[in-house]
Amino acid sequence: MTEAFDFEKNMKDLKQLVSSLENGDLPIDQALKNFQQGVKISTDLKKYLDDSQKTIDENLSQLNLDSERKGDQNEV
């Protein structure tokens, strides 16, 4: 994932893979390839969401720290 991660494109790709698997018309070899690709995309999506959540949590923590510091300065 060195280039920019396109969450929406990956979700669309995953939905297409799932749909092709649910259809059940694929040869077993292709179904296995689609399944493996779906697992990889799913893992990448989860990592992206986890990293995004971590960034949000860090920013909120920093915002809370800044607010507390301003509150302490106003009390002095």
Backbone torsions as a table, in degrees:
resi	resn	phi	psi	omega
1	MET	NA	52.9	-178.9
2	THR	-79.7	-33.5	176.8
3	GLU	-85.5	172.2	-177.5
4	ALA	-56.9	133.9	-178.1
5	PHE	-83.6	123.4	179.8
6	ASP	-101.1	94.8	-175.6
7	PHE	-58.7	-47.7	-176.6
8	GLU	-63.0	-41.7	178.8
9	LYS	-63.5	-42.8	179.6
10	ASN	-65.3	-38.6	176.3
11	MET	-63.1	-42.8	178.9
12	LYS	-62.0	-45.3	178.9
13	ASP	-60.9	-42.6	-180.0
14	LEU	-63.9	-42.8	178.6
15	LYS	-61.4	-39.5	178.3
16	GLN	-65.6	-40.8	178.5
17	LEU	-63.9	-44.7	179.4
18	VAL	-61.8	-43.6	179.5
19	SER	-60.6	-42.7	179.9
20	SER	-65.3	-34.6	178.4
21	LEU	-72.5	-39.6	-180.0
22	GLU	-67.1	-30.9	179.8
23	ASN	-61.9	-37.4	174.9
24	GLY	78.4	9.4	-178.5
25	ASP	-93.8	2.2	-176.7
26	LEU	-83.6	145.8	169.2
27	PRO	-62.3	152.6	-174.4
28	ILE	-56.9	-39.2	179.7
29	ASP	-62.6	-43.3	179.3
30	GLN	-69.2	-37.9	177.9
31	ALA	-61.7	-41.3	178.6
32	LEU	-64.8	-42.6	178.0
33	LYS	-62.1	-44.1	179.2
34	ASN	-63.2	-40.5	178.5
35	PHE	-62.2	-46.8	-179.8
36	GLN	-62.8	-41.2	178.0
37	GLN	-64.8	-39.6	178.0
38	GLY	-63.1	-40.2	177.6
39	VAL	-62.9	-42.7	179.7
40	LYS	-63.8	-46.6	179.5
41	ILE	-61.8	-43.4	179.1
42	SER	-60.0	-42.3	177.9
43	THR	-63.5	-43.6	178.6
44	ASP	-63.2	-41.4	178.6
45	LEU	-63.3	-42.9	179.3
46	LYS	-63.0	-43.4	179.0
47	LYS	-61.6	-42.9	179.0
48	TYR	-60.7	-45.7	179.3
49	LEU	-65.6	-41.5	178.2
50	ASP	-62.5	-44.2	178.6
51	ASP	-64.2	-39.7	178.4
52	SER	-64.3	-42.5	178.7
53	GLN	-62.6	-40.6	178.8
54	LYS	-62.0	-44.0	178.8
55	THR	-62.1	-43.4	178.6
56	ILE	-62.4	-46.3	180.0
57	ASP	-60.8	-42.1	179.1
58	GLU	-64.2	-41.6	179.3
59	ASN	-66.3	-40.1	177.8
60	LEU	-65.8	-39.4	177.4
61	SER	-62.3	-43.3	179.0
62	GLN	-64.7	-40.5	178.4
63	LEU	-62.4	-42.4	178.0
64	ASN	-64.8	-40.7	177.7
65	LEU	-62.4	-45.1	179.6
66	ASP	-62.0	-40.2	179.2
67	SER	-65.6	-41.0	178.5
68	GLU	-64.8	-40.5	179.1
69	ARG	-63.8	-42.0	178.7
70	LYS	-64.9	-37.9	177.6
71	GLY	-64.4	-40.9	178.2
72	ASP	-65.3	-37.8	-179.8
73	GLN	-68.4	-34.1	-179.9
74	ASN	-71.1	-25.0	-179.4
75	GLU	-79.8	-18.9	-176.0
76	VAL	-76.9	NA	NA
